[in-house]
Amino acid sequence: MDEWLSDLIELAREERLWERGDAVVVAVSGGPDSMALLHLLHRLSGPEGLSLVAAHVDHGFRGEESANEAEAVRRYAAELGVPCESTYINMPAYIEESRMNGQAASREKRYEYLHRVAHTYGASRIALAHHADDQAETVLMRVVRGTGIGGLAGIPISRYEKNVELIRPLLRRYKADILRYCEMWAIPYSHDSSNGKRHYFRNLVRLDMLPYLSGFNPQLPQSLVRLAELATAEDDWLAQETKAVYESHVLPHREGCQLNRKALLGLHVALQRRLIKLILNYMGLEAESTSFDIVETVRHAASESRAATWSFDAGGGIRFVREYDHLLFVRPDRGEKRSPGGYAYAVARGDAALELPEAEGILTFEETSAASARRPGTRLEALFDADALHYPLTIRNRRPGDRMAVLGLNGTKKVQDMFVDDRVAPSRRETVPIVADANGTVLWIPGIRRSSLAPVTDSTQRVIRMKARFASNFTG
């Protein structure tokens, strides 16, 4: 077994590129890289127990040249005894119709076809011929355009897409090595004339930028490949750390998820940024659409110096909301639709409990003797003189102009002002329950304040204990 085969088997074991018995679709363009890949995998198919099928896409850009490439691929696959599937796509027409970027559109259609072939043959892998020079070009392109550690990681050696693993067995081999391999085994290949056209950014990088920069460092391609390997490992580690932080700090919300502001600020800035990006990605914002500016806007919004209540559109239908110490990431279209008129429930004397789905809570009412009544332990409990209450009670959300005669204060206070003073999240102010008597007088706002009405005194005979439980806290 020669060096190429032994190295590739070792790489496959190390990166788990395939398992014995796998069916593999080999994407073959007709150039030296993909023809060498087909030849290598064919040589390995016996020892590794692989079942191969070649797949070729003629994008219709270069007329007769493209057609000749397709025929060369079919002919060589037949020579090796490998089944070959090929298709013609009129990409110029599709690009004009879809108005997509030419390269992006071609990639979309090419991968769509490769997945279709994989499904037909029951293949679990699609082998692509990207090599080390492609990796160096990709890293440099991303540096020029602007990127983070994830971008510096470049092209992954394997990744899942639509339940099929894309593998790149040649990613650690350079173009010069591949050309020597083709020469050694007399492998035929085609030359793509579009590779010399500088209006493609990758071609400009390969033909001009890399050669120029290599004048300062002759080992620049190798340096860029090493950078990609280092970035891949560090990006993977940071991704695991970020996922662990997400699982421990991010909680579900009615319309998305929420994060405690102080918990975010307690993280290293690198984890802050990654956590925000991960949340937005989980919410449906594509990684490519999550700009540095969006992440930084969210991160700075959590600082002490910024407004306690604030929101902005993060893109993709996602809204970021700061409500005091709560950071919310919501998609309003996912939330439950509430009646614009709010809610109101009647409670008669003797009723034991009332569920409040709008407030995600429950109120209980217990009547006892004054002698056996213990003092409330929290603001979620309140005692009233049962005989001084005017029934039926109404449990409702706030109304314009609501005021309360707060226990211990002279006069009345606006409910809106109490919500602000107690840092009630703006998104929860329409759902916080208010207990009012038969006259419409506000008696109690669970968790906020009790009124001065129906107090328990020495002459009280019977006591109503009201108690509230909520799925989540509505104050900041």
Phi, psi and omega in degrees: 000127184280176184300320182300312182292315181296320179294320182290322177296318179297318178297318180298321178293315183296317185259002180054052183288331177201170174236155181303133179094356181293146168265131185233127172272126179256115178284117185237113179275333184113349177282174184299324184295309184286328178291322176295320179298316179299316180296315180298312182292329175296318178295329181273345188300323177292300181301326184263356178067035182267145174251121188251151168216130178274145179225130182231140177240122172265110184280353176074021181275328192241024173054239185296325179300315178296318180297320178295322177298314180301317180294322179296321178294314180298319182295317182290322177298319179296322178299324179276348182080026180255127176304146182226130174247136179218157180213156175248131177234128178278080184295320178305319179291319181295319180297318179295321181288316184274340183060028177277162170300137186303312182292320179295318180296318180296318179297316181302310182291322180297312181292326177301317180291318180300320178293325179294318177296318179300318179295318181299319184264002181065033183277140179261353182225147169237119182266128181244151190262023177299141183234184187296325178293324174299320179297313179300316179298317181297315180298315180295319178301318181289326176297315181297319183280339183103125184201171175248195182299320179301322178290324178294337178294342174069218183275126178287147180289337175202150174196153180272142175211118179055046176066014174237140180268126174272123182240150182229081185297338183261010189296340179257011176252140180270159184305317181300321178295319182294320178296321177295323179295317178299319180294318183297323183257009179053047180275123179286148176205162182255159176252123180274111183296337181289345179293346179263001182271120188280358177283351170271128185301318181299319179297321178298319178296314184290318187276330187240307188292309181298314177300319180295311182292332178292344174294335177269335179210099183301338180262025184301314179303317179295322179295319180292323178294318177297320178301319179296319180295316178297315181295324179300313181295316182289324178295320179297316179296315179296325178296319178295317179297319181295319179297321178295319177296319179302312183295333182267337187244336185265128183245154178292153177225159183308323186243012182168245179210167181221157184218138177287132184301315183291328177296319178297314183293339179282352180270156172299147184303327179295320178287327176303309183296316182292322180295316178299315180295320180296317178301312180298323178294316178297331179283350176116001178276121181301144182305322181292337182269351182272091185283159177302320182296320178296313180299316181293325177298316178295315184297315181288333179296338181277352185288160182298329187280350184267165182303141183288334176230126188193154177207160174201161181278117181271000180096159178063025181079009181260136178242132174263133182228127170257125175233090183060248182263008178254129175251118185249139173240109189232151169243101185307331181290344181269344185285163176290138179278120180258150178295132181296343180277359180079210182214159177200130179232143178265141178232122178266160177297130183105341175295137186265328185204156177218121176277140181237085182298328180296325181261003182052050182205187180214141174249136176242151183229119182235126179259126180222174175285150180298327183294329183264358183281127175268160182290148177300139180270336181216176177288353177273006174231149176209143178251138178226149173291114186300325184279348180265353180277144178256111181266159358284150174279157175238129175252117187213173172272177187293157176233152178304134177085002179304134176223160179223141171275091189289135178300126179094354180241152175277143178074202182238165180225143179295138176298321178303316180295323178293322177299318180293314181300323183266011175056044174287127182303132180308324181290345181257353187294335179276352182246344180302127182285142175239131178263120178236153180272187184297339179270359181086006180282133181286123181262320190199141169242104184308131180083353183243285183212157172249145178279175178272002183278151177049050181288156175276120181237182180296335182270357181294133180260314182237143184239138170257119175263117175259135182223137181242144172228134181233149179294329179212157180286136180257008176251155181272000000 
